[in-house]
Amino acid sequence: MDIQGLRAVVVGGASGMARATAELLAEGGAKIAIFDLPTSEGQQAADALGGVFFPLDITDEQGVETTMAAAADSLGGIDAAVNVAGGGVGKRTLSRQGPHPLEDFKRTVDLNLVASFNLLRLEADVMSRNDPNEQGERGVVINTASIAAFEGQIGQVAYASAKAGIVAMTFVAARDLGSLGIRVNSIAPSLFDTGLTSMAPQEMKDALTADAPFPRRMGRPVEYAMLAKSIIENPMLNGGTIRIDGAQRFAPK
């Protein structure tokens, strides 16, 4: 799909990898709608890009549905969606305090997996009403997994399970939506220099990425953005999860 004139929703676009993606797409001529928490800098980000901001908690199912409809109305439709929001807790399956609290597990799965699917299904619904381009394409959705989906660390049982669910649903969703000309892909980042990790001392960052063959550093938000842009532009990228990790594999801890 062409970036010029693209109507894109970027979830989590107030900061980090999502903001870098919104900025890169806007530079290419895309129209941007940013979804992020009401307490975020989403409005400032949208204003800087000439886009629109929709305050949203992605775990609010009805709120997501209402906001998606409002964004589609504002943009005149949705051609691409990049879903980046997520998070988790660090707890072992069994610790000295007892079994992993089930509510914490459910909350992590809800935030990462259930919310991602809810966004995906609603984004696809809007895209299905687009006129196909010359290649028969109506839209593309990018979800965000993690390399923890493949080799989660000790204490990441909830987070790794949720991110692995995103990987698993990607191929099936691509099959489900292929007849409509809607592609679905996921990006699985390693440690990126965003959020709390960006505030860590440099020696801690170096230690966390010491086993990465090259480059031996945290990822930069723009590198995620470059990959997201490539996925949007390349119609043969469908149904897969692409690692962006400098060939790093998480150690047990």
N, C-alpha and C positions, 0 to 999 in steps of 0.2 A: 504494500500500500504506500502511496505517496505521502510524505510528511506534510507537504504544502497543502493547506486546507483541511488537514486531518482534524477530526473532532475527537478529543481524547479526554478520558477521565483518569486521573492519577490519585489513587487512594494512599493517604499518608504523605501527600505532596508538600506538607509544610516544612519538611526537613529531610536530611540525609539522602539516601539513594533515590527516593521518590521525588524529592525536590530537584535533584540533579536531572532526573528524567524529564520532569515537567519543563525545566529550563532548556534542555537540549531540544525537545520537541518544539517548544515555542520558537526557538531560534530558527528552526526549519520551516516555520510558517503554520504550525498547528494551533488550533484553538483549544484552550486548556480549561478544564474544570477540576479543581482540587477538593478532595474530601479529606478532612482531618478533624481532630477533636476541637470543640469550641475553645479550649484553652490554648490551642496551638497558635503558631504564627501563620496560619493558613491564609488569612486575609492579606497580610503583608506580601506573602509569596505570590498570591494571585494578582494583586495590584501590580507587582513588579513585572509580571508577565502579560499584563493586559487580559488576564483570565477571570474566572469567577470562582468564589469559594463557597463551599457548602459545609457548615459545621456538622459533624456526625460522629457518633459512637458506632463502630461497625458491628458491635454485638447487639444493637437495637434493631431487631429484624424489621419491624414496621417502619422504623426511621430510615433504614437503608432503602426500602421499597419506595417510600415517598421522595427521598432525596434523589434516587436514580431517575425517577420520572421528571423531577424538577431540572436536573442536569441535562437530560435529553431535550427537554423543552428549551432550555437556555441555549444549548449548542446547536439545536436543530437536528439532533440525532447523536449517536455515538459510533465511531468507527474503531476506536482502540481503547482498551482499558488496561492499566497497569496497577496491580493490587500489591502494595508493599507492607501495609500495616501488620503488626504481629508482636509477639513477645512470649515470655514464659517464666516459670519458676525453676529454681535449682534445688531439687530434692531427690534423694535416693528412693528406690522402690521400698527399701526397708532401712531405717536408721535407728540410732539409739533412742530416738523419740517415738519409734513405732512405725507402722506402715505409712507409706506415702498417703497424705490426706486425699481422699477421693474427690472432694470438691475442688482442690487445686488442680487435679488432673483434668477434671471436666472443664474447668474455667480456661485452661490452656488450650484444650482441644476446641472449645467454643470460639475463642479469640482467633486462633490460627486456621483451623480447618473448616469449622462450620461457617464462620464469617466469610472465609474465602469462597466457599461454595455458594453461599447466598449471593455474594457479589457477582460471581461468575454467571449464575443462572439468570439474574436480573439484567446484567449487561448483555448477555446473549439474546435475551428477549427483545431488548431495544434494537440490537444489531440486526436481528432477523427481519426487521421492517425496512432496512436499507435497500436501495437499489444496488444490485451487484455491479462491481467494476468490470473492466474488460476481461479480467481473468475469472470472473464469477465470484469474487470475494466480497463478503459483506462486513467482515470485522475480524478483529484479533484480540484475544484476552491473554494477558501475561500475569500469572500468579507468582508469588515468591515463596520458595521452599528454603532449604538450607542444606549445607553438606552434613549437618547433624542428622538429616533423614537417612544417610547412608552409614555414618559411623559416629553416632551420638556419644557424647562423653558421659562419664559417671555423673549422675544428678540431672541428666537431661531426658529422663524417660518420658515425661509428658510432652516436652517440646519436640523431641525426636519423633515420637509417635504422630503428633499433629502434622509435622512437616513431611513425614513419610506418606501420610494420607494425601497431602497435596500432590506429591509425586505420583501416587497411584491413580488419583482421579484425573490427572492431566490427559493421559492417553485415552481413557474411556470417554471423557468429555469431548475430546477431539473427534472420536468416532461418532459420538452422539450428534455433534453439530456440523460434521463434514458436509452433509447433504445441503446444509444451509449456506455453505461458503464461509463458515466462521472457524477460525483457527484458535487453538488453545495450546499454550506453552507455559513452562515454568522456568524460573532462574533459581539456581541453588548457590547462594554466595557462601564464602567462608567468612572470616572475621573482616569487617569493613570499618573504616575509620569514621564512625557515626555514633550519635547518641552517647551512652555512657563510656563506650570504648574510646571515643575521641578525647575524653578527659583523663584517660589513664596516663601515667608517666611513660616516657619513651622507652625506658628499660623494660617495663612490663609489656609494652607492645612488641618489643623485639623478642622477648621470651615467648610470647604467645605465637609468634610466627617463625620461630627458629627452625622448624621442620619443613617449611615451605621451600621446595627446590628453587623456584624463581617465579616472580620476584619475592624476596624474603621480607615482606612488609604486609601491612593491612591493605585491603582493597580501598580504592578511592571511589567516592560516590559516582563520579563521572564515568568510571569504568562500567559500573552497573548500567548507567544510562546509555552508554554506547551499545551495550549488548541488547537492551530493550529496544532501542531504535532499529538495530539490525533485524531483530525478530519481526518487528512491524513491517519493515520494508521487504523482507524475503518471504515470498509465498510458499516456498518449500519447507520452511521451518514450521512444523506442526506436530503436536502430540508428544513432544519431548521435554525433558528437563536438562538444562545446560548448566553444568558446574562452572562457576567463576571463582577460582580459588588458588591460582598459582601452583597447582598440583599438590596442595596441602591436604593431608588426611589427619583428622583430629586424633590425638592420642587419647588414652582412656581418661586422663585428667590433666 
